[in-house]
Amino acid sequence: MLKKILWSIVGLLVVIPLVAAIVGTKMDQFDSMAKAGAAFTMPPEKVNAYTVSEHSWQPKIKAVGSVSAVQGTTIRAETDGVIDSVLFEAGRSVSKGDVLVTLESSVEKAQLYEAQVAAKWAKIAFDRAKELSKTRNISQAEMDTAETNVNQTDAKVRYYDAVIAKKTIRAPFSGELGIRKVSTGQFLEKGSEVVSLQALKTVYVEFALPQQWIGALENGLPVEVQSDAYPGKSFTGKVTALNANIDPVTRTIHVQATLENSKKELRPGMFVNASIALNLQSKSLMVPATSVHHTAFGSSLFVIVKSEDSDALVLKQQPVRLGARHGDFVIVEDGLTEGDQVVSTGVFKLRPGMSVIIDNSLAPEFKINPTPKNT
């Protein structure tokens, strides 16, 4: 028993110094790692930089409008009658004066013939009366009656000519026909719809603007129009008319622009977005829209400044008040001065105080009036 106790004591005397040596070594290692971590600094982040400067830009007013035809109507029957023939195809182009529909007119033609015969005999009687008046063998009353008969019969001939002319429905101007609403043999009442006719080579775009813009509006201002029917495509025209009065309910002025529409893409009734470029030039501090960091507390930019204790570049988060956006840029109304350098891309991954270096080798090109390719 005593022998076992002695061996245990000898074992402890051997193990305790060994454990103490291992623990001391590990403590030295942990202390070295802590000192190395404290001395470690993250390498600077590469960023794209943009120098804040003043840009000139042309103010634009945006509005919602609708398309209307310069000439457009629904052709209607001017008289009653049974349709004898339909001489047009729906959706086709027609020229002014083209015959679209003819109505049965045999009764009116018979009445016209009767009137023409009566007019002929009235003219003969009048000529005879004139001959008799030379020898005073006819009274003035009889002469007046003969002349009146001529006028009355001529008027009746012209009346039946007009009635028969209305039996032929013609295109009042050149344009595009819509869907026909009549067919051969149908009895057409006066005022009934026949077909829609729209001149589409030139169209109007009409929209309303707040009265505050009246002083800046004038004929000839360029207008750009876009429609969701043609994504990415713009149509251009000019302001051609301003309404003479202000709407007393909405306090807006109605504006009319004229656009060329040779491909007939814009159709009357279409909803469009219009943008008017004013004859004004403004200057403002601008930065790329991609440089703005949006948070729940507002908008800010990362300004590149020198560190206080070295020449290294670090980031300072600067709150700003923004204005309107123009192309790739946004106006900075407050918070920056001309010449400041801001990070232009990738701001979501940055933080204040971060060390950075400027590398614009892959920086995108920013434009006030970008013209992206239509893909």
C-alpha positions as CSV (number, residue, x, y, z in Angstrom):
1,M,0.0,0.0,0.0
2,L,2.8,2.4,0.9
3,K,4.6,1.5,-2.2
4,K,1.5,2.5,-4.4
5,I,1.3,5.8,-2.6
6,L,5.0,6.5,-3.3
7,W,4.5,5.7,-7.0
8,S,1.5,8.1,-7.2
9,I,3.5,10.9,-5.6
10,V,6.4,10.3,-8.0
11,G,3.9,10.4,-11.0
12,L,2.3,13.7,-9.8
13,L,5.8,15.2,-9.5
14,V,6.5,14.3,-13.1
15,V,3.1,15.3,-14.6
16,I,2.6,18.6,-12.9
17,P,5.7,20.3,-14.4
18,L,4.8,18.9,-17.8
19,V,1.3,20.3,-17.7
20,A,2.5,23.6,-16.4
21,A,5.0,23.8,-19.4
22,I,2.2,23.0,-21.9
23,V,-0.2,25.6,-20.4
24,G,2.5,28.3,-20.4
25,T,3.3,27.6,-24.0
26,K,-0.3,27.9,-25.1
27,M,-0.7,31.1,-23.1
28,D,2.3,32.6,-24.9
29,Q,0.7,31.5,-28.2
30,F,-2.7,33.1,-27.4
31,D,-1.0,36.3,-26.3
32,S,1.0,36.5,-29.6
33,M,-2.2,35.9,-31.6
34,A,-4.0,38.7,-29.7
35,K,-1.2,41.1,-30.4
36,A,-1.1,40.1,-34.1
37,G,-4.9,40.6,-34.4
38,A,-4.7,44.0,-32.7
39,A,-2.0,45.1,-35.1
40,F,-3.8,43.7,-38.2
41,T,-5.5,46.2,-40.6
42,M,-7.8,45.4,-43.5
43,P,-6.4,46.2,-46.9
44,P,-8.1,49.3,-48.5
45,E,-11.2,48.7,-50.7
46,K,-11.1,49.6,-54.4
47,V,-13.8,52.1,-55.3
48,N,-15.0,54.1,-58.3
49,A,-14.9,57.8,-57.6
50,Y,-16.8,60.7,-59.1
51,T,-15.9,64.4,-58.7
52,V,-19.0,66.5,-57.9
53,S,-19.5,69.3,-60.5
54,E,-22.2,71.6,-61.9
55,H,-24.1,70.4,-64.9
56,S,-26.4,72.3,-67.2
57,W,-29.7,70.7,-67.9
58,Q,-33.0,71.5,-69.6
59,P,-36.1,71.2,-67.4
60,K,-38.8,68.9,-68.6
61,I,-42.4,68.6,-67.7
62,K,-44.0,65.2,-67.7
63,A,-47.7,64.6,-68.2
64,V,-50.2,61.9,-69.2
65,G,-52.1,62.4,-72.4
66,S,-54.1,60.8,-75.1
67,V,-53.9,60.5,-78.9
68,S,-56.5,62.0,-81.2
69,A,-56.7,62.2,-84.9
70,V,-56.1,65.5,-86.8
71,Q,-59.1,64.4,-88.9
72,G,-61.4,61.7,-87.6
73,T,-65.1,61.0,-87.8
74,T,-67.7,58.2,-87.8
75,I,-69.4,58.3,-91.2
76,R,-73.2,58.2,-91.0
77,A,-76.0,58.0,-93.4
78,E,-77.5,61.4,-94.4
79,T,-80.8,59.9,-95.6
80,D,-82.9,56.7,-95.3
81,G,-82.6,53.9,-97.8
82,V,-81.8,50.3,-98.5
83,I,-78.1,49.5,-99.1
84,D,-77.5,48.6,-102.7
85,S,-73.8,47.9,-102.4
86,V,-70.9,48.2,-100.0
87,L,-67.7,49.2,-101.9
88,F,-65.1,49.2,-99.1
89,E,-63.2,46.8,-97.0
90,A,-62.7,47.3,-93.3
91,G,-59.3,48.5,-92.2
92,R,-58.2,49.7,-95.7
93,S,-57.0,53.1,-96.7
94,V,-59.2,55.3,-98.8
95,S,-58.8,58.7,-100.6
96,K,-61.1,61.7,-100.4
97,G,-64.2,61.2,-102.5
98,D,-64.0,57.4,-102.8
99,V,-67.5,55.8,-102.8
100,L,-68.1,53.7,-99.7
101,V,-71.8,52.8,-99.9
102,T,-74.6,53.2,-102.4
103,L,-78.3,53.2,-101.4
104,E,-81.2,52.1,-103.7
105,S,-82.4,55.2,-105.5
106,S,-84.8,54.1,-108.3
107,V,-87.7,56.1,-107.0
108,E,-85.7,59.2,-106.6
109,K,-84.3,58.8,-110.1
110,A,-87.9,58.5,-111.5
111,Q,-88.9,61.7,-109.6
112,L,-85.8,63.4,-111.0
113,Y,-86.8,62.5,-114.6
114,E,-90.3,63.8,-114.0
115,A,-88.9,67.1,-112.7
116,Q,-86.5,67.3,-115.6
117,V,-89.4,66.9,-118.1
118,A,-91.4,69.6,-116.2
119,A,-88.4,71.9,-116.3
120,K,-88.0,71.4,-120.0
121,W,-91.6,72.3,-120.8
122,A,-91.5,75.2,-118.4
123,K,-88.4,76.5,-120.3
124,I,-90.3,76.1,-123.6
125,A,-93.3,78.0,-122.3
126,F,-91.1,80.7,-121.0
127,D,-89.3,81.1,-124.3
128,R,-92.7,81.4,-126.1
129,A,-93.8,84.0,-123.6
130,K,-90.7,86.0,-124.3
131,E,-91.4,86.0,-128.0
132,L,-95.0,87.0,-127.4
133,S,-93.9,89.8,-125.1
134,K,-92.1,91.4,-128.0
135,T,-95.4,92.0,-129.8
136,R,-97.2,92.8,-126.6
137,N,-99.5,89.8,-127.1
138,I,-99.0,88.6,-123.5
139,S,-99.6,90.3,-120.2
140,Q,-96.8,90.9,-117.7
141,A,-98.6,88.6,-115.2
142,E,-98.5,85.8,-117.6
143,M,-94.8,86.5,-118.3
144,D,-94.1,86.4,-114.6
145,T,-95.9,83.2,-114.2
146,A,-93.9,81.5,-117.0
147,E,-90.6,82.7,-115.4
148,T,-91.7,81.5,-112.0
149,N,-92.6,78.0,-113.4
150,V,-89.0,77.8,-114.8
151,N,-87.5,78.6,-111.5
152,Q,-89.7,76.2,-109.6
153,T,-89.1,73.3,-111.9
154,D,-85.3,74.0,-111.9
155,A,-85.4,74.0,-108.1
156,K,-87.2,70.7,-108.0
157,V,-84.5,69.2,-110.4
158,R,-81.7,70.4,-108.1
159,Y,-83.6,69.0,-105.1
160,Y,-83.8,65.5,-106.6
161,D,-80.2,65.7,-107.7
162,A,-79.2,66.4,-104.1
163,V,-81.4,63.6,-102.8
164,I,-79.8,61.1,-105.2
165,A,-76.3,62.4,-104.3
166,K,-77.0,61.6,-100.6
167,K,-77.8,58.1,-101.7
168,T,-74.0,57.7,-102.4
169,I,-71.9,57.8,-99.3
170,R,-68.3,59.0,-99.9
171,A,-65.1,59.4,-97.9
172,P,-65.0,63.1,-96.8
173,F,-61.1,62.9,-96.5
174,S,-58.3,60.5,-97.0
175,G,-57.6,58.1,-94.1
176,E,-57.9,54.6,-92.6
177,L,-61.3,52.9,-92.3
178,G,-62.3,51.0,-89.2
179,I,-64.7,48.0,-88.9
180,R,-67.8,48.3,-91.1
181,K,-71.2,48.3,-89.4
182,V,-73.4,47.8,-92.5
183,S,-74.1,45.2,-95.1
184,T,-75.8,44.9,-98.4
185,G,-79.6,44.8,-98.3
186,Q,-79.8,46.5,-94.9
187,F,-82.3,49.3,-94.4
188,L,-80.2,52.3,-93.2
189,E,-82.0,55.0,-91.2
190,K,-80.8,58.6,-91.3
191,G,-77.9,59.1,-88.9
192,S,-77.0,55.4,-88.7
193,E,-73.2,54.6,-88.3
194,V,-71.5,53.2,-91.4
195,V,-67.8,53.1,-90.6
196,S,-65.1,55.0,-88.7
197,L,-62.6,57.0,-90.7
198,Q,-59.4,58.4,-89.2
199,A,-56.5,60.3,-90.8
200,L,-53.4,58.8,-89.1
201,K,-50.4,60.3,-90.9
202,T,-50.4,63.1,-88.4
203,V,-51.9,62.9,-84.9
204,Y,-52.6,65.1,-81.9
205,V,-51.5,64.4,-78.4
206,E,-53.5,66.3,-75.8
207,F,-52.7,66.6,-72.1
208,A,-53.2,69.0,-69.2
209,L,-50.5,70.8,-67.1
210,P,-50.7,72.8,-63.9
211,Q,-51.3,76.5,-64.4
212,Q,-47.8,77.3,-62.8
213,W,-46.2,76.3,-66.1
214,I,-48.1,78.8,-68.3
215,G,-45.2,81.3,-68.4
216,A,-42.8,78.6,-69.7
217,L,-45.2,77.2,-72.3
218,E,-45.2,78.3,-76.0
219,N,-45.8,76.8,-79.4
220,G,-42.9,75.0,-80.9
221,L,-41.6,73.4,-77.7
222,P,-40.3,69.8,-78.4
223,V,-42.4,67.0,-77.1
224,E,-41.4,63.4,-76.6
225,V,-44.2,60.7,-76.3
226,Q,-44.0,57.1,-75.2
227,S,-46.6,54.4,-75.1
228,D,-46.7,51.0,-73.4
229,A,-47.7,49.6,-76.7
230,Y,-44.2,50.2,-78.0
231,P,-41.8,49.7,-75.0
232,G,-38.5,51.6,-75.3
233,K,-39.7,53.6,-78.3
234,S,-40.2,57.4,-78.4
235,F,-42.2,59.6,-80.8
236,T,-41.3,63.2,-81.2
237,G,-43.4,66.3,-82.1
238,K,-44.0,69.9,-81.1
239,V,-46.5,71.9,-79.1
240,T,-48.9,73.5,-81.6
241,A,-51.7,74.9,-79.4
242,L,-52.5,76.1,-75.9
243,N,-56.0,76.3,-74.7
244,A,-57.2,79.9,-74.2
245,N,-58.7,79.3,-70.8
246,I,-57.7,77.5,-67.5
247,D,-59.9,74.7,-66.3
248,P,-61.6,76.3,-63.2
249,V,-62.0,73.0,-61.5
250,T,-58.5,71.5,-61.9
251,R,-56.6,74.8,-62.5
252,T,-54.8,73.2,-65.4
253,I,-54.2,74.3,-69.0
254,H,-54.9,71.9,-71.9
255,V,-52.0,71.6,-74.3
256,Q,-52.0,70.1,-77.8
257,A,-48.9,68.6,-79.6
258,T,-48.7,67.5,-83.2
259,L,-46.7,64.4,-84.1
260,E,-45.8,62.8,-87.4
261,N,-47.2,59.3,-87.5
262,S,-46.2,58.0,-91.0
263,K,-46.1,54.3,-89.8
264,K,-49.6,54.7,-88.2
265,E,-48.4,53.3,-84.9
266,L,-50.2,55.8,-82.7
267,R,-54.0,55.4,-82.8
268,P,-56.7,57.8,-81.6
269,G,-57.7,57.1,-78.0
270,M,-54.3,55.6,-77.0
271,F,-52.9,56.5,-73.5
272,V,-49.4,58.0,-73.7
273,N,-46.8,59.6,-71.4
274,A,-45.6,63.0,-72.7
275,S,-42.5,65.0,-71.8
276,I,-42.0,68.7,-72.8
277,A,-38.6,70.3,-72.9
278,L,-38.8,73.9,-71.8
279,N,-36.7,76.7,-73.2
280,L,-34.8,77.1,-70.0
281,Q,-31.3,76.2,-68.8
282,S,-30.5,75.4,-65.2
283,K,-27.3,74.5,-63.4
284,S,-27.1,72.2,-60.4
285,L,-24.7,70.0,-58.5
286,M,-25.2,66.4,-59.7
287,V,-24.0,63.0,-58.8
288,P,-24.6,59.6,-60.3
289,A,-27.8,58.1,-59.1
290,T,-25.9,54.9,-58.2
291,S,-23.8,56.7,-55.7
292,V,-26.8,57.4,-53.4
293,H,-27.2,55.2,-50.3
294,H,-30.9,55.0,-49.4
295,T,-31.9,54.1,-45.8
296,A,-34.9,54.4,-43.6
297,F,-33.3,57.6,-42.1
298,G,-32.8,59.3,-45.5
299,S,-30.3,59.4,-48.3
300,S,-26.6,59.8,-48.0
301,L,-23.3,59.6,-50.0
302,F,-19.9,58.2,-49.2
303,V,-17.4,61.1,-49.5
304,I,-13.8,60.2,-50.0
305,V,-11.6,62.2,-47.6
306,K,-8.0,62.0,-46.2
307,S,-7.5,60.3,-42.8
308,E,-6.7,62.7,-39.9
309,D,-3.6,60.8,-38.9
310,S,-2.2,59.8,-42.3
311,D,-2.5,60.4,-46.1
312,A,-4.7,57.3,-46.5
313,L,-8.2,57.8,-48.0
314,V,-11.2,56.9,-45.9
315,L,-15.0,57.2,-46.3
316,K,-17.2,59.7,-44.6
317,Q,-21.0,59.1,-44.8
318,Q,-22.6,62.4,-45.7
319,P,-26.4,63.0,-45.5
320,V,-27.8,64.9,-48.5
321,R,-31.1,66.4,-49.8
322,L,-31.8,65.3,-53.3
323,G,-33.8,66.9,-56.1
324,A,-35.0,65.7,-59.5
325,R,-33.3,62.9,-61.5
326,H,-32.0,63.6,-65.0
327,G,-30.7,60.6,-67.0
328,D,-28.0,58.8,-65.0
329,F,-27.7,61.7,-62.5
330,V,-29.6,63.1,-59.6
331,I,-29.5,66.7,-58.3
332,V,-28.0,67.3,-54.9
333,E,-29.7,70.3,-53.3
334,D,-27.8,70.3,-50.0
335,G,-24.9,68.4,-48.3
336,L,-22.1,68.6,-50.9
337,T,-19.8,71.2,-52.5
338,E,-18.3,71.3,-55.9
339,G,-15.1,69.3,-56.1
340,D,-16.0,66.7,-53.5
341,Q,-15.3,63.1,-54.4
342,V,-18.0,60.5,-53.9
343,V,-18.1,56.8,-54.4
344,S,-20.1,56.3,-57.6
345,T,-21.0,52.5,-57.4
346,G,-21.3,49.6,-55.0
347,V,-22.2,51.8,-52.0
348,F,-24.3,49.1,-50.4
349,K,-21.1,47.2,-49.3
350,L,-19.3,50.2,-47.7
351,R,-19.2,51.6,-44.2
352,P,-18.0,54.9,-42.6
353,G,-14.3,55.1,-41.9
354,M,-13.4,52.3,-44.3
355,S,-10.0,52.7,-46.0
356,V,-10.2,52.9,-49.8
357,I,-8.2,53.5,-52.9
358,I,-9.6,55.0,-56.1
359,D,-9.7,52.8,-59.1
360,N,-11.8,54.1,-62.1
361,S,-10.5,51.6,-64.6
362,L,-14.0,49.9,-64.7
363,A,-16.1,52.9,-63.9
364,P,-19.2,53.2,-66.0
365,E,-19.9,56.3,-68.1
366,F,-22.7,58.6,-66.7
367,K,-24.8,60.8,-69.0
368,I,-27.5,63.3,-68.5
369,N,-29.2,62.2,-71.7
370,P,-28.4,58.5,-72.0
371,T,-29.3,56.7,-75.2
372,P,-29.4,53.0,-74.4
373,K,-29.7,50.5,-77.3
374,N,-33.2,49.2,-77.9
375,T,-32.9,45.5,-77.1
